[in-house]
Amino acid sequence: MTRSPHLRSGMAFFVLVAAAWIYCALPVEAVAREAATVEVSVGESIQAAIDTAEPGDVVSIGAGVFRESLVVDRSVTLRGAAEGTTVSGEDFGAAVRIVGEDVRVRIERLTVTGGRGFRGHGIQTEDDVSVELIDVTSTGNAWCGVWATDRSTLVLENCRLVENHTFGLYTWDFARVELRDCTIADNGTHGILALHASEVTLAGCLVAGNWCGGWAWDGVRFRATDTEFVDNAAQGIAAHNGALIDLTRCTVARNADSGLWFSDSSRGVLTESVVRGNGRDGGLIERDGIVEFYRCTILDNAGVGIRAAASECVGGFDPANPYKGWVKGVGNVVPGPTAEHGNREAALCPSYPGSLWPPAFLDEESGGSDPD
Protein backbone atom coordinates (compact mmCIF):
# COMPACT_ATOMS: atom_id res chain seq x y z
CA MET A 1 0.00 0.00 0.00
CA THR A 2 1.23 3.48 -0.90
CA ARG A 3 0.97 6.12 1.79
CA SER A 4 0.46 9.75 0.92
CA PRO A 5 3.25 12.26 1.66
CA HIS A 6 0.84 14.10 3.99
CA LEU A 7 0.27 10.96 6.07
CA ARG A 8 3.96 10.24 6.33
CA SER A 9 4.61 13.82 7.45
CA GLY A 10 1.87 13.61 10.05
CA MET A 11 3.22 10.37 11.47
CA ALA A 12 6.74 11.84 11.70
CA PHE A 13 5.38 14.89 13.55
CA PHE A 14 3.52 12.66 16.01
CA VAL A 15 6.64 10.61 16.73
CA LEU A 16 8.72 13.74 17.39
CA VAL A 17 6.10 15.20 19.77
CA ALA A 18 5.84 11.91 21.66
CA ALA A 19 9.62 11.63 22.01
CA ALA A 20 9.85 15.20 23.31
CA TRP A 21 7.10 14.54 25.86
CA ILE A 22 8.82 11.39 27.14
CA TYR A 23 12.18 13.22 27.39
CA CYS A 24 10.63 16.08 29.41
CA ALA A 25 8.81 13.67 31.70
CA LEU A 26 12.03 11.84 32.69
CA PRO A 27 13.70 12.74 35.99
CA VAL A 28 16.68 15.05 35.63
CA GLU A 29 19.04 12.25 36.78
CA ALA A 30 17.92 10.03 33.90
CA VAL A 31 18.60 12.72 31.30
CA ALA A 32 22.03 13.85 32.39
CA ARG A 33 24.07 13.67 35.55
CA GLU A 34 26.66 16.26 36.38
CA ALA A 35 29.91 14.98 37.86
CA ALA A 36 30.10 15.39 41.62
CA THR A 37 33.12 16.41 43.66
CA VAL A 38 33.76 14.50 46.88
CA GLU A 39 36.05 16.19 49.40
CA VAL A 40 38.37 14.03 51.52
CA SER A 41 40.42 15.41 54.40
CA VAL A 42 43.18 13.85 56.49
CA GLY A 43 41.61 11.32 58.84
CA GLU A 44 38.98 10.36 56.27
CA SER A 45 39.21 7.48 53.78
CA ILE A 46 40.02 8.02 50.11
CA GLN A 47 38.95 4.43 49.43
CA ALA A 48 35.51 5.07 50.91
CA ALA A 49 35.10 8.07 48.60
CA ILE A 50 36.13 5.96 45.59
CA ASP A 51 33.71 3.19 46.54
CA THR A 52 30.75 5.57 46.59
CA ALA A 53 31.75 7.60 43.54
CA GLU A 54 29.87 7.46 40.26
CA PRO A 55 31.65 7.42 36.89
CA GLY A 56 33.03 10.89 36.15
CA ASP A 57 33.16 12.05 39.76
CA VAL A 58 36.16 13.89 41.20
CA VAL A 59 37.66 12.80 44.52
CA SER A 60 39.36 15.96 45.79
CA ILE A 61 41.97 15.04 48.40
CA GLY A 62 43.22 17.57 50.91
CA ALA A 63 46.82 18.29 51.80
CA GLY A 64 48.64 15.82 54.02
CA VAL A 65 49.55 12.13 54.21
CA PHE A 66 46.89 9.45 53.75
CA ARG A 67 48.06 6.06 54.99
CA GLU A 68 46.01 3.58 52.99
CA SER A 69 46.31 1.37 49.92
CA LEU A 70 43.81 2.13 47.16
CA VAL A 71 41.95 0.07 44.57
CA VAL A 72 40.39 2.15 41.80
CA ASP A 73 37.86 0.14 39.77
CA ARG A 74 35.74 2.91 38.25
CA SER A 75 36.18 5.99 36.08
CA VAL A 76 37.06 8.80 38.48
CA THR A 77 39.57 11.59 38.98
CA LEU A 78 41.79 11.65 42.06
CA ARG A 79 43.00 15.21 42.60
CA GLY A 80 45.53 16.16 45.25
CA ALA A 81 46.01 19.56 46.82
CA ALA A 82 48.45 22.12 45.49
CA GLU A 83 50.06 22.18 48.94
CA GLY A 84 51.00 18.49 48.60
CA THR A 85 49.10 15.24 49.02
CA THR A 86 50.73 11.85 49.67
CA VAL A 87 49.19 8.39 49.50
CA SER A 88 51.33 5.97 51.50
CA GLY A 89 50.40 2.32 51.05
CA GLU A 90 49.66 0.32 54.17
CA ASP A 91 49.02 -3.16 52.71
CA PHE A 92 51.33 -5.57 50.90
CA GLY A 93 51.22 -4.92 47.17
CA ALA A 94 50.67 -1.73 45.24
CA ALA A 95 49.89 1.55 46.95
CA VAL A 96 47.42 2.41 44.14
CA ARG A 97 45.96 -0.38 42.00
CA ILE A 98 43.79 0.49 38.98
CA VAL A 99 41.73 -2.34 37.48
CA GLY A 100 38.65 -3.04 35.37
CA GLU A 101 37.25 -3.09 31.87
CA ASP A 102 36.87 0.24 30.06
CA VAL A 103 37.87 2.14 33.22
CA ARG A 104 39.24 5.67 32.75
CA VAL A 105 41.15 7.24 35.62
CA ARG A 106 42.92 10.56 35.99
CA ILE A 107 45.30 11.25 38.89
CA GLU A 108 46.60 14.76 39.55
CA ARG A 109 49.08 16.23 42.04
CA LEU A 110 49.72 13.14 44.13
CA THR A 111 52.85 11.62 45.63
CA VAL A 112 52.51 7.84 45.84
CA THR A 113 54.79 5.79 48.07
CA GLY A 114 54.83 2.77 50.36
CA GLY A 115 54.20 -0.07 47.90
CA ARG A 116 55.26 -3.12 49.91
CA GLY A 117 56.44 -6.67 49.43
CA PHE A 118 55.67 -8.72 46.31
CA ARG A 119 54.42 -6.39 43.56
CA GLY A 120 54.91 -3.49 45.90
CA HIS A 121 54.52 -0.88 43.16
CA GLY A 122 53.55 2.71 43.57
CA ILE A 123 50.89 2.55 40.83
CA GLN A 124 49.78 -0.71 39.23
CA THR A 125 47.48 -0.84 36.18
CA GLU A 126 45.78 -3.95 34.82
CA ASP A 127 43.07 -5.08 32.43
CA ASP A 128 41.57 -2.57 29.98
CA VAL A 129 42.21 0.71 31.81
CA SER A 130 43.13 4.14 30.48
CA VAL A 131 45.06 6.25 32.95
CA GLU A 132 46.33 9.83 32.95
CA LEU A 133 48.95 10.80 35.53
CA ILE A 134 49.54 14.55 35.78
CA ASP A 135 52.12 15.99 38.20
CA VAL A 136 52.43 12.65 39.99
CA THR A 137 55.50 11.45 41.89
CA SER A 138 55.95 7.74 42.61
CA THR A 139 58.88 7.13 44.95
CA GLY A 140 60.18 4.85 47.68
CA ASN A 141 58.25 1.77 46.56
CA ALA A 142 59.53 -1.78 47.03
CA TRP A 143 59.19 -2.60 43.34
CA CYS A 144 58.25 -0.17 40.56
CA GLY A 145 57.19 3.41 40.45
CA VAL A 146 54.61 2.46 37.79
CA TRP A 147 53.80 -1.09 36.66
CA ALA A 148 51.60 -1.40 33.54
CA THR A 149 50.33 -4.66 32.06
CA ASP A 150 47.56 -6.26 30.00
CA ARG A 151 45.93 -3.68 27.71
CA SER A 152 46.58 -0.70 29.94
CA THR A 153 47.04 2.66 28.25
CA LEU A 154 48.83 5.34 30.24
CA VAL A 155 49.82 8.95 29.65
CA LEU A 156 52.22 10.52 32.13
CA GLU A 157 52.84 14.26 32.05
CA ASN A 158 55.32 16.10 34.25
CA CYS A 159 55.70 13.04 36.47
CA ARG A 160 58.62 11.78 38.58
CA LEU A 161 59.40 8.07 38.98
CA VAL A 162 62.35 8.28 41.33
CA GLU A 163 64.17 6.33 44.02
CA ASN A 164 62.13 3.14 43.76
CA HIS A 165 63.88 -0.03 44.87
CA THR A 166 63.74 -1.77 41.48
CA PHE A 167 62.29 -0.14 38.32
CA GLY A 168 61.01 3.33 37.64
CA LEU A 169 58.62 2.11 34.92
CA TYR A 170 57.84 -1.52 34.09
CA THR A 171 55.67 -2.35 31.07
CA TRP A 172 54.43 -5.82 30.16
CA ASP A 173 52.29 -7.58 27.56
CA PHE A 174 50.45 -5.06 25.35
CA ALA A 175 50.56 -2.05 27.65
CA ARG A 176 51.10 1.32 25.95
CA VAL A 177 52.74 4.12 27.91
CA GLU A 178 53.46 7.68 26.80
CA LEU A 179 55.62 9.98 28.92
CA ARG A 180 55.92 13.76 28.44
CA ASP A 181 58.36 15.94 30.36
CA CYS A 182 58.94 13.24 32.96
CA THR A 183 61.94 12.34 35.14
CA ILE A 184 62.87 8.70 35.73
CA ALA A 185 65.87 8.74 38.02
CA ASP A 186 67.83 7.02 40.76
CA ASN A 187 65.90 3.75 40.71
CA GLY A 188 67.61 0.60 41.96
CA THR A 189 67.73 -1.30 38.66
CA HIS A 190 66.29 -0.11 35.34
CA GLY A 191 64.81 3.30 34.80
CA ILE A 192 62.50 1.69 32.23
CA LEU A 193 62.09 -2.06 31.72
CA ALA A 194 59.81 -2.73 28.73
CA LEU A 195 58.90 -6.36 27.91
CA HIS A 196 56.69 -8.54 25.72
CA ALA A 197 55.29 -6.37 22.92
CA SER A 198 54.56 -3.35 25.10
CA GLU A 199 55.10 0.17 23.73
CA VAL A 200 56.86 3.10 25.38
CA THR A 201 57.05 6.65 23.98
CA LEU A 202 58.99 9.49 25.61
CA ALA A 203 59.16 13.19 24.76
CA GLY A 204 61.26 15.72 26.62
CA CYS A 205 62.15 13.31 29.43
CA LEU A 206 65.21 12.69 31.62
CA VAL A 207 66.32 9.11 32.40
CA ALA A 208 69.28 9.34 34.76
CA GLY A 209 71.08 7.73 37.66
CA ASN A 210 69.52 4.28 37.30
CA TRP A 211 71.45 1.02 36.85
CA CYS A 212 70.35 0.84 33.17
CA GLY A 213 68.48 3.74 31.62
CA GLY A 214 66.13 1.80 29.35
CA TRP A 215 65.95 -1.93 28.60
CA ALA A 216 63.66 -3.19 25.81
CA TRP A 217 63.11 -6.90 25.17
CA ASP A 218 60.88 -9.19 23.12
CA GLY A 219 59.17 -7.18 20.40
CA VAL A 220 58.93 -3.94 22.36
CA ARG A 221 58.56 -0.61 20.52
CA PHE A 222 60.53 2.05 22.38
CA ARG A 223 60.54 5.58 20.93
CA ALA A 224 62.03 8.76 22.35
CA THR A 225 62.28 12.36 21.17
CA ASP A 226 64.30 15.14 22.82
CA THR A 227 65.09 12.86 25.75
CA GLU A 228 68.30 12.36 27.77
CA PHE A 229 69.61 8.96 28.91
CA VAL A 230 72.54 9.98 31.07
CA ASP A 231 74.65 9.01 34.09
CA ASN A 232 73.31 5.47 34.42
CA ALA A 233 75.50 2.77 36.01
CA ALA A 234 75.37 0.37 33.03
CA GLN A 235 74.04 1.12 29.52
CA GLY A 236 72.03 4.14 28.53
CA ILE A 237 69.70 1.95 26.43
CA ALA A 238 69.76 -1.78 25.66
CA ALA A 239 67.61 -3.65 23.11
CA HIS A 240 67.28 -7.43 22.73
CA ASN A 241 65.15 -10.12 21.13
CA GLY A 242 63.39 -8.19 18.39
CA ALA A 243 62.93 -4.90 20.24
CA LEU A 244 62.96 -1.59 18.33
CA ILE A 245 64.66 1.55 19.68
CA ASP A 246 63.84 4.75 17.76
CA LEU A 247 65.59 7.90 18.97
CA THR A 248 65.25 11.41 17.53
CA ARG A 249 67.29 14.35 18.86
CA CYS A 250 68.19 12.38 21.98
CA THR A 251 71.33 12.42 24.13
CA VAL A 252 72.92 9.21 25.45
CA ALA A 253 75.85 10.32 27.59
CA ARG A 254 78.09 9.57 30.56
CA ASN A 255 76.73 6.07 31.13
CA ALA A 256 79.26 3.77 32.82
CA ASP A 257 79.03 1.02 30.20
CA SER A 258 78.22 1.42 26.49
CA GLY A 259 75.76 4.14 25.58
CA LEU A 260 73.76 1.81 23.31
CA TRP A 261 73.65 -1.99 23.16
CA PHE A 262 71.80 -3.91 20.43
CA SER A 263 71.60 -7.71 20.25
CA ASP A 264 69.46 -10.69 19.21
CA SER A 265 67.49 -9.39 16.22
CA SER A 266 66.92 -6.02 17.81
CA ARG A 267 66.71 -2.91 15.68
CA GLY A 268 67.65 0.72 16.21
CA VAL A 269 67.01 3.95 14.33
CA LEU A 270 68.87 7.04 15.56
CA THR A 271 68.29 10.43 13.99
CA GLU A 272 70.18 13.63 14.88
CA SER A 273 71.15 12.20 18.26
CA VAL A 274 74.31 12.58 20.37
CA VAL A 275 76.13 9.64 21.98
CA ARG A 276 79.09 10.84 23.99
CA GLY A 277 81.31 10.30 27.01
CA ASN A 278 80.19 6.74 27.78
CA GLY A 279 82.46 4.37 29.72
CA ARG A 280 82.81 1.80 26.94
CA ASP A 281 81.56 2.02 23.35
CA GLY A 282 79.20 4.63 22.07
CA GLY A 283 77.21 1.85 20.40
CA LEU A 284 77.73 -1.92 20.58
CA ILE A 285 75.91 -4.07 18.00
CA GLU A 286 76.00 -7.84 18.46
CA ARG A 287 74.83 -10.96 16.64
CA ASP A 288 72.11 -9.95 14.17
CA GLY A 289 71.25 -6.48 15.45
CA ILE A 290 70.27 -3.96 12.77
CA VAL A 291 70.90 -0.27 13.42
CA GLU A 292 70.50 2.90 11.36
CA PHE A 293 72.29 6.17 12.14
CA TYR A 294 71.29 9.44 10.44
CA ARG A 295 73.26 12.65 11.10
CA CYS A 296 74.29 11.55 14.59
CA THR A 297 77.30 12.72 16.61
CA ILE A 298 79.21 10.00 18.48
CA LEU A 299 82.31 11.17 20.33
CA ASP A 300 84.36 11.11 23.54
CA ASN A 301 83.51 7.49 24.30
CA ALA A 302 86.15 5.40 26.12
CA GLY A 303 85.97 2.54 23.62
CA VAL A 304 84.90 2.55 19.97
CA GLY A 305 82.39 5.02 18.61
CA ILE A 306 80.36 2.21 17.04
CA ARG A 307 81.49 -1.38 17.45
CA ALA A 308 79.97 -4.29 15.54
CA ALA A 309 80.81 -7.67 17.06
CA ALA A 310 82.80 -8.81 14.06
CA SER A 311 85.68 -11.24 14.43
CA GLU A 312 88.32 -8.57 13.80
CA CYS A 313 87.02 -6.36 16.63
CA VAL A 314 88.54 -6.71 20.07
CA GLY A 315 86.02 -7.42 22.80
CA GLY A 316 85.95 -11.12 23.57
CA PHE A 317 83.12 -11.96 21.17
CA ASP A 318 82.26 -15.61 20.64
CA PRO A 319 83.90 -16.63 17.32
CA ALA A 320 81.04 -19.06 16.77
CA ASN A 321 78.59 -16.13 16.71
CA PRO A 322 80.04 -13.53 14.32
CA TYR A 323 78.06 -10.42 13.55
CA LYS A 324 75.30 -11.18 11.04
CA GLY A 325 73.34 -7.93 11.03
CA TRP A 326 73.82 -4.75 9.06
CA VAL A 327 74.21 -1.01 9.52
CA LYS A 328 72.65 1.82 7.50
CA GLY A 329 72.84 5.58 7.64
CA VAL A 330 74.45 8.73 6.34
CA GLY A 331 76.15 11.93 7.48
CA ASN A 332 77.36 10.88 10.94
CA VAL A 333 80.21 12.46 12.89
CA VAL A 334 82.29 9.75 14.59
CA PRO A 335 85.87 10.98 15.21
CA GLY A 336 88.79 8.67 15.89
CA PRO A 337 91.36 8.82 18.70
CA THR A 338 93.60 11.47 17.12
CA ALA A 339 90.79 13.97 16.67
CA GLU A 340 89.61 16.43 19.27
CA HIS A 341 86.86 14.75 21.30
CA GLY A 342 87.59 11.55 19.42
CA ASN A 343 86.55 8.12 20.60
CA ARG A 344 89.50 6.70 22.52
CA GLU A 345 89.93 3.30 20.85
CA ALA A 346 88.65 3.91 17.31
CA ALA A 347 85.88 5.63 15.44
CA LEU A 348 84.40 2.45 14.00
CA CYS A 349 85.14 -1.25 14.23
CA PRO A 350 85.49 -2.84 11.70
CA SER A 351 87.39 0.10 10.26
CA TYR A 352 85.90 2.53 7.76
CA PRO A 353 85.50 2.34 4.85
CA GLY A 354 84.59 -1.33 4.66
CA SER A 355 81.92 -3.76 3.67
CA LEU A 356 79.85 -3.20 6.82
CA TRP A 357 79.52 0.58 6.52
CA PRO A 358 77.48 2.07 3.67
CA PRO A 359 78.87 4.85 1.48
CA ALA A 360 78.59 8.32 3.02
CA PHE A 361 77.94 6.79 6.45
CA LEU A 362 80.39 9.33 7.87
CA ASP A 363 80.47 13.06 7.32
CA GLU A 364 84.05 13.23 6.09
CA GLU A 365 84.27 17.01 6.37
CA SER A 366 83.64 16.71 10.09
CA GLY A 367 86.60 14.43 10.66
CA GLY A 368 84.52 11.31 11.01
CA SER A 369 86.89 8.61 9.81
CA ASP A 370 89.95 7.20 11.48
CA PRO A 371 93.25 8.19 9.88
CA ASP A 372 95.05 5.61 7.83
N, C-alpha and C positions, 0 to 999 in steps of 0.2 A: 504494500500500500504506500502511495506517495503522499507525504504530508506537505501541507502548504507552508511557505516561508513564514507566514504570519503565525502559524501554530508553533513552529519551531522557535520563533523569537519569543513567544509568550511562555513557552516551557522554560527556556533559558532564563528569562526574567524571574520566573517563580523559583527556580533553583537558587539563583543568586540571593533573593530575598530571604529564603529559608536558611541558607548558610549564614547570612549576616545575623539573623535572629538567634540562631544556635550559638554563634560566636559570642554575641553580647550577653547571652544568658549564662555563659560559663562563669564560674568563679574566677577571680583575678589570678589565683595561683595556678589554675589550669591553663591560662593563656600564656603567661610569661612570669617567670620568677626572677627577681633581681638577686644578685649574689649578696650574701650576708657577710659581715665582718664580725668575727668572734675574737674578743680580747682575752689574752691570757697573761697573767702577772706571775711573778715569782711566788712559789708556794702553791700555785694551781697546776693542773696537768695539761700539757700540750696534747697528749694522747687522747684524753677525754674530749678535748675540743675537736680533734680529727674524727673521732668515732661518731660524733653527732653532726658533723658537717655534711652539707649537701654538695653535690658537684658544682664547682665554680666558686665556692665560698673561700674567703680569706681568713686564715688564722693569724692574727696579728699578735706577735709575742713580744712582751716587754723586755726591757734591758735586764741583764743579770744572767745567772747560771741556772739552767734547768737540768737536774740530774735524773734523767730517764732515757730509756731506749724507745725509739719510735718505730711504728709500722704504719706506713701510708699506703692505703689500698683504695683510694678514691681520688678524683680529680680536684685538688685543692691547691691553694697557694699558702706557703708558710713564709711569713715576713717578719724578720727580726727588726729590732730597734736600731736607729742610727747610732745610739750610744754604745751598742755592743750587746749581742745576745749569743749565748753559748749553750749548745745541747751537749751534755756529757753523758755518754751511755753508761748504764748501770748493770745491764745484763750481759751475759756472754753472747758474742756475735756482734752484728753491726749496730752502730749507734743509731743510724737512720736506715730503715729498709723500705724500699718502694717496690710494690708488687701489684699484679693484676693485669687484666686484659683491657686494652684501650683506656688506660689510666694516664692522665696528663697532670703533671705536678710541676709547680714552679716554687723554687726556694730562693729567698732573697736575704742578704745581710745576716747570715748565720755563720758562727764558728762551730764546727762539729768535731768532737773528740771523744776519747774513751771507748772506742770499739775494742772488745776484749776477746781473748782466747781464739779458738778456731773460727775463721772468717770474721775476725774482729775488725771489720772495715769501718771507716767513717760513714760512707754512704754506699749502700748496696742496691743495685737495680736489677730486676728480674722480669721475666715474662715479656709482655707487649706494652711497655711503659714508655712514655715520652717525658723527658725531664729537662727543665731549664734550671741551671744553677747560676745565679747572678750575685757577685760579690760574696762568695762563699769561701771560707777557709776550712779545710779538713786537715787536721794535724794531730800528732800524738796517738795514732791508732795502732793497734797491735799488728794489723795487716796493712791494708791499702787505704789510701785517702779516698779513692773512688773505685769501686768494683762494679763493672757492667757486663752483663751476660744476656743470653737468649736473644731476643729481638729488641732489646732496649735501644732507644735513641736518646742521646744526651747532647745538650749544648751548654758549654761552660763559658761564661764571660766574666773577665776580671776576677778569676778565682785563684786560690793558692792551695796547692796540694804539697804540703811541706812537713818534713820531720816525722814521717810515718815510719814504722819499724821495718816494713818491707818495701812495697811499691807505692809510688805516688798515684798512678793510674794503671789499672789492670782491666784489659778488655778481653772478652772470650766469646766464642761462637760467632753469632752474626750481629753483635752489638756495633752500633755506629756512634762515634763520639767526635764532636767538633769543639775545639778549644780556641777562644779568642782572647788575646791579651792576658794570658794566664801564666803563673809561675809554678813550676814543678821542681822542687829543690830539696836537697839535703835529706832524701829518703834513704833507708838503709840498704836497699838493693837497686832495682831499676827505677828510674824516674817514670818511664812508661814501659809496660810489658804488654804487648799486643799479640794475641794468639788466635789461631783457628778461624780464619776468614773474617775476623772483625775488621773494622775500618776506623782509622784515626786521622783527623785533619787538624792541623794547628796553623794559626795565623797570629803573628806578633807575640809569640810566647818566649819564655826563658826556661830552659831545661838545664839545671846546673847543680853541681855538688852531690849528685847521686853516685852509686857505684857505676852503673851504665846509664847513659842518658836515655836512649830509646832502643828497645829490642823487639824486632818484629819476626814472627815465625809462623809458618804454615798458612800460606795464601793470604796473609794480611795485606791490606792496602794502607800505607802510611804516607801521608802527604803533609808537607810543611812549607809555609811561605813566611819570609821575614822573621824567622825564628832562630834563636841561638841555642846550640848544644855545646856547653862549655864547662870546663873545670870538673868533669866527672872522673871517677877513680879508675875506670876501665875505658871502654870505647865511648865515643860520642853517640854513634848509632851503629847497630848491628842488624843484619838481615839474613835469614836462613830459610831453607825449605820452601821456596816459591814465594817468599814475601816480596813486595814492591816498596821501595823507598823513592819518593819523588820530592826533591827539594828545589825550591826557587828562592833566590836571594837570601839564603840561609848562611849562618856562620857555624862552623864546627871547629872549635879551637880549645887548646890547652887541656885536652883530655890526656890522662896518664898513659893510655895505650894508644892504639891507632884511632884516628878520627872516625874512619868509616871501615866497616868490615862486612863483606858480602861473601856468602858461601851457599852451596847446596841449592842450585837453581834459583837463587834469589836474583832480583833485578833492581837496578838503581838508575834514576835519571836526575842529574844535577844540572841546574841552569843558573848561571850568574851567581854562584855561591863561592864562599871562601872557606878553605880548609887549611888551618895554619897552627903551628906551635904545638902539635900533638907529640906525645912521648915516644911513639914509634912511627909507623907510616901514616901519611895523610890518608891514603886509601889502600886497603888490602883486599884483593879479589881472589878467592879460592875456588877450586874445583870447576864448576860450570856456572859461576856467577856471570851475569851480563850487566854491564854498567855503561851509561852514556854520560859524557861530560860536555857541556856547552858553555863556553866563555867563563870558565871557572878559574879561580886563583888558588894555587896550592903551594904553600911555601913555609919555610921555617920549621918543618917537621924533622924530628930527630932521626928518622929512618929514610925511606924512599918516599918521594911525593906520591906516586901511585905504583904499587907493587902487585903484579899478577903472579900467582904461585906457579910459575913455570920452573922447569928443572934448572935453568941457569941462574935463577935468583936465589940468593942466600936466604935462609930462614927456616931450615929444617923441615921442608915440605916432604911429604911421603912420595918417593919416586914412583910408586905404583898408582898414584892419583895426580898426574900432571894436570895443569890447567886446561880445561876444555871449553871455556866460555869465550866471549869476545867483548871488545871494547869499541864504542863509537864516540864521535864527538868532533868538535872543531873549536879553534880559537882559544885554547886554554893557556894559562901562564903557569908553568911548572919549572922553576929554576933549579939548576943543579948546584953542587956544593961550592963551586967557585964564584957563584953569583951572590950579590948582596941579597940577604934573606933567602938564600937557597936552601933546599932540602939537604940535610947533612950527608946522607949516604949516596943518593943519586936522585935525579929528577924522576926517571921512569925505570922500571925493571920488568921485562927485558928492555934493553936500551933502545933509544929512538934515533933514527927511524928504524922500523922493523916490521915484520909481518903482522904483529899484534895490533900496532897502532895505525889508524887510518891516516891518509894524507891530510895535512892541515890540522891534525889533532892539536898541535901546539902553535901558539902565536909566536913565530920566530922573532919578530921585531921586539918582543918583550923579554927576550933572553930565555925562552922556555926550554931549549934543549941542552943536554949536557955537552960539554966540549969534547971534541975528539981526543 
